[in-house]
Amino acid sequence: MSYRVRIENTQHEFTVEDGEAVLSAALRHGLILPYSCRGGTCGTCMGKVVEGRVSYPDGRPPALSEAEEAVGQALFCQARADSDLAIEVREVRSADDIRPRKLPCRVERMDTLAHDVRRLWLRTPGNERLQFLPGQY
C-alpha cells in the first residue's frame, strides 16, 4: 500500500510506501527536505502534519517532545504515513535555502586535480550533516 503526501508550502506531491519513512520517500522522488542524523535525535527534519496521521515504529523519537507531537509536529526521518498526508516542511531548492553554519571538520584526504586545483575530502562530526547543492562552494 502507498500513500500520497503533499507539501503544503510548495504543493509538491509524492508517494510513500507502507513502512517507508516520509523523508526517505521525499528523497527518492528528488525532493530535498532538511535532515541530518536520520535517527530521530537531532530534530533537523521536523515539520508539521496538517492532515493525516503518522506513526513511529520504534516509539516517539528522542528529538520530538510530547507537546510537539500533540500540536502535529513530526520528525519525517522516522515518521511512517498511516494515511494520505498534507505536511508543512522547508524544502531545500537553492543555495539560499541552506542556512550558513560553521562546522568543525577534519581533512581526510587531499587530491591534486591540476597544478592550481585541490580537492579536499572533509569529515564532519558524526552527528552533523553538511548540506550543499551540486556546484555550490
ZAVO-54156 format. One record per residue: residue in three letters; x, y, z of N, C-alpha, C, O in turn. Coordinates in pm, whole numbers, plus 50000, padded with zeros to 5 digits. Each point is the difference from the previous one (the first is absolute). Example, Ala and Ser with C-alpha at 12.3 -4.5 7.8 and 13.67 -1.06 7.14 Angstrom:
% ZAVO-54156
ALA513194943150780499115011950000500905012050000501044999850066 SER498615010749862500825011950006499235010950073500515011150017 
//
This chain:
% ZAVO-54156
MET500844988250000499165011850000500895012450000501075000150062 SER498505010249870500735012650002499035011450029498794998849981 TYR501785012250066499225011850035500555012049925501175000449964 ARG497965009550014500395012549935500405009950109499355001050104 VAL501735006549869500445010550091500085013049920500605000449893 ARG498805010150159500055013249936500715009650095499645000950118 ILE501355006149830500695010250079499245013149979500005005649890 GLU499354999050215499115011649990500695012649948499445007149917 ASN501774995850130500655012749962500385000449852500085010949943 THR500154977549994500444999949860499044992849907500145000949878 GLN498884992050179499054991849924500654988249928499374993949913 HIS501885002950121500614987949945499334987850060499615000050116 GLU500244989549803499394987750046500914988249970500745000149902 PHE499194989750184500754987749978499284988750071499085002350079 THR501344985549893499414988550066501004994150099501215000549979 VAL498244994150127500804993250102499454985950012498794998050012 GLU502104992349984499584986050010499724996550146500525006450092 ASP498674983549928499674995450135501294996350073500794992049951 GLY499425013850167501194997150079501215008449966501034998850066 GLU498895009849832501125008649958499935013350074498915005550018 ALA502234999750023500045013150064499645010949899500374999049883 VAL498935011150162499585010949912501235006649936499985003149881 LEU501074999250197501225006149946500604991349889500375005349895 SER499734981950127500584990949900499215000549869500585000249892 ALA498095000150119499165000749881500215013249926500095000149877 ALA499985011050197500225013049936501335000249926500065004549885 LEU500994990650177501314999549935499974991049877500615003249899 ARG498694985750110499884990849886499335006749882500284996749885 HIS498835012850142499295007349895500725012949959499465008049924 GLY501754994150126500795011749960499675012750074500455010749961 LEU498794988450146499685011750081500995000550116500254989850065 ILE500295021749962501045001250102499425006850123499735012150000 LEU500084979950104499545005250129501205000650093500914991749987 PRO499125017750105501155000850090500064987750091498984995350049 TYR502224999649972500214988950094501464999750038500835006449936 SER499474986150167501384998550042500264985850045500634992349927 CYS498895003950190500384987150058499224988249944500524988850000 ARG498285013349954499074989649952499674989750108499484989249970 GLY500815014150154499734990850109499015005250102499734993250099 GLY499715018749879499015005550092500585007050121499285002650097 THR502025000549900500615006250118500345014849982500255006850100 CYS499784998449777500445013849982498865010049979500135011650037 GLY498764984149905498875008949978500065008349874499105008049976 THR501924990449941500155008049879498854997849902499605009449930 CYS499864978650065498954996649903498605003150051499024995949937 MET500865011150174498685002450059499135008849910500465009849942 GLY498304986350050498995007649926498664997550064499914994450109 LYS499045009849824498664998850057499124991449911500025001249878 VAL499214990150185498994992249929498715008250007499425001750107 VAL500145003349777498815008349993498754991349987498975002850062 GLU501134986549857498904990549983500594986049998501094997949947 GLY498204992850110500434986149998500654995850131500045007650097 ARG500484980149903500594994250120501344993549969500184994149894 VAL500755007250200501284993149991500214991950128499375002650103 SER501514987649888500374992250118501494997649996500665002249899 TYR499864993250212501434997250014500164985550043499594996350110 PRO501014995449806500114985750032500764997050129499714990150066 ASP501245018349969500794997850122499605009450112500775002150094 GLY498035003649899499555009650101500435014249964500765002149906 ARG498735007450170500315014249975501505002250006500644996050097 PRO499955010449798501455002449998500445009750110499205008150045 PRO502064991149997500505008550110499895015049974499795007650095 ALA500334996949780499985014349972498595005749988499845011849970 LEU499144980050052498615004549989499344998950137499824989150053 SER499835022350004499364999950132498534996449986499435000749891 GLU499964995650220498574997050001499195012349960499024998949926 ALA501405012850121499295012449968500085003049850499015004049939 GLU502164994050000500155002249855499134990249922499335003849904 GLU500704983750138499184989949932498525003350011499244998049905 ALA500345007150211498595003450024499495010949907498815000449968 VAL502085008649987499575010849910500294996849852499935008749914 GLY500414978750058500154995749862501414999949946500214996949883 GLN500775006750199501394999549953500404985449980499514991150070 ALA501405006649835500464986449971501455000449956500465009949944 LEU500244979450081501364998349949499904990949878499774987950014 PHE500395017849868499734992849876501044989349968499774991649913 CYS501385008650155500984989349978499524987050062500444989249959 GLN498675011550138499494988250070498514997549977499534988850017 ALA499735021649945498554999049986499604991149883500545001249890 ARG498514989850136499414991449897498565004549980499285002250097 ALA500314999149778498635004449970499014988950032500214988449963 ASP498725015250104498894990750026498785003849916498964993550009 SER501185017149909498935004749913500645009649900501205002650008 ASP498015002649898500505010849917500335011750092499365001950103 LEU501655006149858500475010850087500055013349926500225000549879 ALA499585010150197500355013649959500965004750110499674999750118 ILE501525004749840501015003950098500535013949970499905004949887 GLU500665001450214500725012649984501434997450042500264996050114 VAL500665006149795501434998050027500785008549901499555002549888 ARG501615001950155500845008249913500654991149895500554989450033 GLU499395014749841500684992949892501265007549964500035012350001 VAL501024980349968501265006049957500024999349847500074989149943 ARG499895022449991499995000549854501165008049942500384998049885 SER500175010950195501135007949951500945002550116499684997250115 ALA501495007949854500985002950105499455009850103500424999750115 ASP498645008949844499405009550094499164993050106499765005650107 ASP499804982049865499194992450095500844993150108499454995050098 ILE501865004849886500874993450095500565010650095500635009649958 ARG499134988450170500485009550100501514998550017500494988950020 PRO500275022049971501444999150023500294995550142499375004750095 ARG501584986249919500404995050131501504997949999500614997749895 LYS499985003150222501414996750016500074986550069499454998150108 LEU501244992549828500154986650055501484996750013500775003049909 PRO499634991050201501374995250006500124987949906499074991949993 CYS502035006949939500184988449913501484996749991500875008050036 ARG499384980149917501374995149987500284997449853499164994449929 VAL502025009650025500394996949862500404985349997500994995950061 GLU498224996149866500264985649988501014997049889500854991250013 ARG499035016349878500864997549885500055012549914499075008049999 MET502034993749929500135011149908500554994649869501064993849997 ASP498215008649893500424995549868500395012049915499355010550006 THR501694987949915500405010449905499284997249868500214989549939 LEU498955019950018499274998549876500685007249884499914995849885 ALA500775015050146500785007649903501075007450082500004999350123 HIS500905007649809501085006550075499485010450100500695003350096 ASP498105001849880499465010250090498624996350057499275008750049 VAL500384978549944498704995650050500184987950090500674990349964 ARG498725010350156500044988950094498574996150037499125008550013 ARG500684978750004498724995150051500244995450143500894991850026 LEU498315013550066500104996250141498864990650035498855002349963 TRP501484987250108499024990850055499915003350149500964998050074 LEU497885007049969499825004550137499084990450076499064994549943 ARG501215003650183499134992050087499425009350106500735006650075 THR497944993649930499315007950101499754991250122500144987849991 PRO499515018050122499664991750116498904990149964499175002849914 GLY500824985750150499064989349968498545003750011499164994149932 ASN500505015650152498605003750017499605012349919498905005250017 GLU501974999549895499725011849919500024996349852500744991149958 ARG498435015849963499994997949856500245013549934499345009950033 LEU501584990549875500275012149925499095000149878500194992049908 GLN498825016950090499095000949887500615008749893500565010650029 PHE499344985049847500505007849889499264995849874499344989649999 LEU500785018249896499444996749870501164998449902501035006550017 PRO498834985049882501074998349901500415013449940499155008149963 GLY502154994150029500535012449945500205010950104500675010049973 GLN498784988150144500155010050105501414999350058500564989150013 TYR500015022350021501295000050066500115012050090501035001950065 
//
